[in-house]
Amino acid sequence: MGRVRLNSRQRGIGLVEVLIALLVVAIGVLGYAGLQLRALDSTTMAYTRSQATSIAQAAVERIKANPLSADYYLNTGNWPTSEPSANFDETCSANQDCTPDQVAAWDVEQLRWLTWNLLPSGRIDVSACVGSELQCVRVSWNETMPDECEDGNAVVSGVDCFVLEVLP
């Protein structure tokens, strides 16, 4: 029988190399997880902004549909920023005749309810834009108040607001 020759030099992968490879893979996985969280945050923000846009557009459509009560809609005092009531006044249901101001009050309550329930702590108001002749529909969320959406010159960036400027 032949003799087997043992080579004293080690061949193959050592434990240190395996640990380094695992460290590189772990860093890659953590980076990917961070990207996923960032993508999830961006998706949530895009959804919130799209909801705010839809609510602001609905407010403009309701104001244009009820021109006799434009002054009611444009009075900031008619847009409280507190949590809306869970119970709607059914005075202006489909079976009732309502005055334009009653319809406007019903619209405001519905828009406030939608904003509060579709956005996190959402609020809405309609009033004259700061520094222009336009009217602004301001939709805010995450404890931001609608009056914080604009400063003396323009719409403030970096706050949780959507401002839709429309002609009066």
Phi, psi and omega in degrees: 000148182274153180275138177270129181265123178269130178263131184282347179278133182282141176236153180104195185260135179267168182296324180296317179297321178295316180296321178294318178297318177296322177297316179297317179295319180297318178297319177297318179294319178296320177297318178295319178297321177297320177296321179296317179296320178296318178296321178296317177298318179295321178295318178297317179295320178296320178297315180298316179295323178293322176295317179297320178297316179296319179294317179297319178296320177298321179297315179298317180296321179293321178294316180292331180283345183230065186294337180292340180246027180304322180296325178296313181297324186275359177274111183301332179296341178273002180240071180296150182262005178282171179296131181287160178291147178282341182257126178272146172286120183271014180303322183255045175285177184297339183265002185245149171268134182229154173283161178303323179291326175294319177297318179298316179297321178294318177300314181300315180296318178296316180295321176297317180296314179301314182297316182294324186268338179266340179241150178292112183053047184285148179219155181217147168207162178229128178195180179296140177291148179287123175079016177209175179270359183280165173258142182242134168258117182249123176242125181232163180209176182056051176067007175279134177274146181303327181287352176273358183283339182230146170252199184294342186243322188199185177290136181279133176269156177085007175247160183276079183217154167229128181241124177248116180265131181226156176287142180291000000 
